[in-house]
Structure formats: C-alpha cells, structure tokens
Amino acid sequence: MVTAGRFSGHVALITGAAQGIGKAIASKMAREGASVALLDINPRVHETAGEISAEGKSAMALTVDIGDKVAVEGAVKDISRRFKKIDILVNNAGIVRPALLEDVTENDWDQVVQVSLKGTFFCTRNVLPFMKKEGYGKIVNISSRASLGKLERTVYATCKAGMIGLARTWALELAPHNINVNNVAPGPIATELFEDANPPGSPKTNAILKSVPLGKMGRPEDVANAVAFLASDEASFITGQTLFVCGGVTIGGVYF
C-alpha cells in the first residue's frame, strides 16, 4: 500500500515539467508530499505549478533553458532559497529532431545534445552539493526505449543511451554519499506531443500499437509511477539500473 506522504519532507526538482511525462511526475510527487520545483523552457510550466498549488501542495516554477549553464545555476539558487534543500532530481527534459542519418544536421545534433546531455549534466552537478550535505539523494534520468535503436533517431537515441551511461557512472561515484541514480526508459507513451505526431487511429499509430505486446499505449502516469518508486526509499538498494516502461516492446516488439 502506497503511503500518501511517501515524499513528505523532500524537495524534488523536475525538469521538462510543463506537460506530458514531466507534468505527471511532478503531480504525483506533490500528491505524495514532496515540495516540487519545476523547470521548463515552456512557460506553461507555471500553469502546471499553479494546478499543483491549487490542490494545496507546495510548488514553484521557473522558465529555464536547462542547456544554459548560467540559467541552471541561478534556478537552483532560487529553489534552494525557497525550499532550503533539493534531495530528489528527475532529469526529464529533452527534445527530438527526427531524421534519417543522411538528413541529420549539425544544428539538430547540437540542440538535442545541449538539452538532453549537457542539461542533465548541468542540473545534476548543481544539486549535488545539497545531496552530499544531507548524505541523501535520489536522481532519476528519463531515458527511452529508443536508446536501443529507433528509426530516424540518430541524435535522440544517442543521447538517451548516453543518459544510461551517465546514471551507471554516477551511481558508482555517488554511492558513498547515499545517493541513488537510476533511469526510467519509456516506450510509446500517449503524451500530447506523441499524439500530435501520431493521431489516434492513424495508420502509423495503429502500426505502433501492433508492435506493443500489451496492445496499448502507455500513459504519462505509468512513467510517473516508475519514477516515484525509484525516487523513494522503497528503492534504497537499487542504483545504476534502467527500468523500461514500454509495454513489452523491448522483449517482443519493434517500436516504429
């Protein structure tokens, strides 16, 4: 049985929290007692924080490009001034530039790497002093099933595989400080962005559904549940691992 206050007394920073998976993660952690700080380049992140606050939970939002080192440093300072600590970090923000290898531009490469890898690096490095001071921390990276290979995802798949490598390395380095680092790797999830590109009932969407052994799309809440587990003390003996939330695609399907 999940305790409603599983994250009481904790402060969680979630990136890419304006909508979709990030919003679902922020909402779940707030409902379970965490004070949440939400970062996103999309101004809608303030609406998300407002919805959480309207439920009587503690939330703040900052419009930040996490690929900007100085902006991240300033955001973390603002968060620490309000909440005094940060002991949970969810590196969710990322972008995708679909293209076949011969069509990938250098700009595509630079933009995706800047957010997914450098942004993750900037955010993690800036929260570490707080976690080390507390002798406690939970870091969850949002990777992707695409890390195993996906059509038209040269840069995206590279970055998502890189996030797994980062987590495995950080898990080793940070274990002496009682900081757990893990990954959640979603498969096809019915977010707003996914449905914009893959309208329900379209031939492409139907092909994706056929590739999922469970025969259905995942929901942002499915990913949020996995993140919450890995960010909780229920997962205190788990570190350096990747949990695929993909409906079985990694064992029996081809995600188009």
C-alpha positions in Angstrom: 0.0 0.0 0.0 1.5 3.4 -1.0 1.6 5.9 1.8 0.2 9.3 0.8 3.2 11.0 2.5 5.9 8.9 0.9 7.8 12.1 0.0 6.9 14.3 2.9 9.8 16.5 3.9 11.5 16.0 0.5 12.2 18.6 -2.3 12.0 17.3 -5.8 13.3 19.2 -8.9 11.7 18.0 -12.1 12.9 19.3 -15.5 10.7 19.4 -18.6 7.6 19.6 -16.3 5.3 21.8 -18.4 3.4 18.9 -19.8 3.3 15.2 -20.6 5.5 12.9 -18.6 7.2 15.7 -16.6 3.9 17.1 -15.5 2.7 13.7 -14.5 5.8 13.1 -12.4 5.5 16.5 -10.7 1.9 16.0 -9.9 2.4 12.5 -8.4 5.3 13.5 -6.3 3.5 16.6 -5.0 0.4 14.5 -4.2 2.6 12.2 -2.2 4.1 15.0 -0.1 7.0 16.5 -1.9 7.6 20.1 -2.4 8.3 20.4 -6.1 10.3 22.8 -8.2 9.5 22.7 -11.9 11.8 23.8 -14.7 10.9 24.1 -18.4 11.6 26.4 -21.3 7.9 26.3 -22.0 6.0 29.0 -20.0 3.2 26.5 -19.4 5.3 25.2 -16.6 3.7 28.0 -14.5 0.3 26.6 -15.2 1.4 23.2 -14.0 2.8 24.7 -10.8 -0.5 26.6 -10.4 -2.6 23.4 -10.7 -0.4 21.7 -8.1 -0.6 24.7 -5.7 -4.4 24.8 -6.2 -4.5 21.3 -4.7 -2.9 22.6 -1.5 0.6 21.3 -2.4 3.9 23.2 -2.4 5.2 24.1 -5.9 7.2 26.7 -7.7 8.0 27.0 -11.4 10.9 28.6 -13.3 11.1 29.2 -17.1 14.6 27.9 -17.8 16.6 26.5 -20.7 18.4 23.7 -18.9 21.0 23.8 -21.7 22.1 27.2 -20.4 24.6 26.6 -17.6 24.2 30.0 -16.0 20.4 29.8 -16.1 20.5 26.4 -14.3 22.9 27.7 -11.6 20.5 30.7 -11.0 17.4 28.4 -10.9 19.0 26.1 -8.4 19.9 29.0 -6.2 16.3 30.3 -6.4 14.9 26.9 -5.5 17.3 26.5 -2.5 16.4 29.9 -1.2 12.7 28.8 -1.0 13.0 25.2 0.0 16.4 25.1 1.7 17.4 21.8 0.0 17.0 19.6 -3.0 17.2 15.9 -2.4 15.4 14.4 -5.5 16.2 15.3 -9.1 14.3 14.0 -12.1 16.1 14.7 -15.4 13.2 14.6 -17.7 13.7 17.4 -20.2 14.6 16.5 -23.7 13.9 17.3 -27.4 13.8 15.2 -30.5 14.7 16.1 -34.1 13.5 13.1 -36.2 15.6 12.5 -39.3 17.3 9.7 -41.2 21.1 9.7 -40.8 21.8 11.5 -44.1 19.4 14.2 -43.2 20.6 15.0 -39.7 22.1 18.5 -39.5 24.8 19.7 -37.2 22.3 22.0 -35.6 20.0 19.0 -34.9 22.9 17.3 -33.2 23.9 20.3 -31.1 20.4 21.2 -30.0 19.4 17.7 -28.8 22.8 17.1 -27.1 22.6 20.5 -25.4 19.3 19.7 -23.7 19.4 16.0 -23.1 23.0 15.5 -22.1 24.5 18.9 -21.2 21.3 19.9 -19.5 21.2 16.7 -17.5 24.8 17.3 -16.6 24.3 20.9 -15.5 21.2 20.1 -13.4 22.8 17.2 -11.6 26.1 18.9 -10.9 24.3 21.9 -9.4 22.1 19.8 -7.0 25.0 17.6 -5.8 26.2 19.9 -3.0 22.7 19.8 -1.4 22.5 16.0 -1.6 26.0 15.5 -0.3 25.4 17.8 2.6 22.3 15.8 3.5 24.0 12.5 2.9 21.0 11.5 0.9 19.7 11.9 -2.7 17.7 10.3 -5.5 18.4 11.0 -9.1 16.2 9.6 -11.9 17.1 10.1 -15.5 14.3 9.7 -18.1 16.0 7.8 -20.9 13.9 6.0 -23.6 13.4 2.6 -25.3 14.9 4.4 -28.3 18.2 4.1 -26.6 18.2 0.5 -28.0 17.8 1.9 -31.5 14.9 3.5 -33.4 14.4 4.7 -36.9 15.0 8.4 -37.5 16.5 8.9 -34.1 20.3 9.2 -34.6 20.8 12.0 -32.2 17.9 11.2 -29.8 18.9 7.6 -29.4 22.5 8.6 -28.8 21.5 11.0 -26.1 19.1 8.6 -24.4 21.8 5.8 -24.4 24.2 8.4 -23.0 21.8 9.1 -20.1 22.0 5.4 -19.2 25.8 5.7 -19.2 25.7 8.8 -17.1 23.5 7.1 -14.5 25.7 4.0 -14.3 28.8 6.1 -13.8 27.2 8.5 -11.3 25.7 5.6 -9.4 29.2 4.3 -8.7 30.6 7.8 -7.9 27.8 8.8 -5.6 27.0 5.6 -3.7 29.4 6.6 -0.9 27.2 9.7 -0.3 24.0 7.6 -0.1 22.8 8.9 -3.5 20.9 6.5 -5.8 21.0 7.1 -9.5 18.7 5.2 -11.9 16.9 5.5 -15.2 13.4 5.1 -16.4 13.1 4.4 -20.1 9.6 4.8 -21.6 8.4 3.2 -24.7 5.3 4.6 -26.6 3.5 6.9 -24.2 0.4 8.8 -25.1 1.6 12.4 -24.4 0.3 15.5 -26.2 3.5 15.6 -28.3 3.2 12.0 -29.3 -0.5 12.3 -30.3 0.2 15.5 -32.3 2.7 13.4 -34.4 0.7 10.2 -34.2 -3.1 10.9 -34.2 -5.2 8.2 -32.6 -6.5 5.8 -35.3 -3.9 6.8 -37.9 -2.1 4.0 -39.8 1.2 5.0 -38.1 -0.4 4.9 -34.7 -2.0 1.6 -35.4 1.3 0.1 -36.5 2.9 1.3 -33.2 0.1 -0.3 -31.2 0.6 -3.6 -33.1 4.3 -3.5 -32.1 3.4 -3.4 -28.3 2.9 -6.8 -26.8 0.4 -5.4 -24.2 -1.6 -3.9 -27.1 -2.0 -0.5 -25.7 -0.2 2.8 -25.4 1.4 3.8 -22.1 0.2 6.8 -20.1 2.3 9.5 -18.6 1.1 8.2 -15.2 2.7 4.9 -15.9 6.1 6.6 -16.2 5.4 8.7 -13.1 4.7 5.6 -11.1 8.0 4.1 -12.0 9.9 7.3 -11.3 8.2 7.7 -7.9 9.3 4.2 -6.9 12.9 4.8 -7.9 12.9 8.1 -6.1 11.5 6.6 -2.9 13.2 4.8 -0.1 11.4 1.6 -1.3 14.2 1.5 -3.9 17.0 2.3 -1.5 19.0 -0.8 -2.6 18.6 -0.1 -6.3 21.2 2.0 -8.2 22.7 2.2 -11.6 19.7 0.5 -13.2 17.3 1.1 -16.1 13.6 0.3 -15.8 11.9 0.1 -19.2 8.2 1.2 -19.1 7.3 0.1 -22.6 4.5 -2.4 -22.7 7.0 -5.2 -23.5 8.4 -3.6 -26.7 12.0 -4.3 -25.5 11.3 -8.0 -25.5 8.8 -8.6 -28.2 8.1 -5.7 -30.5 9.5 -3.1 -32.9 8.7 0.4 -31.9 8.4 2.3 -35.2 
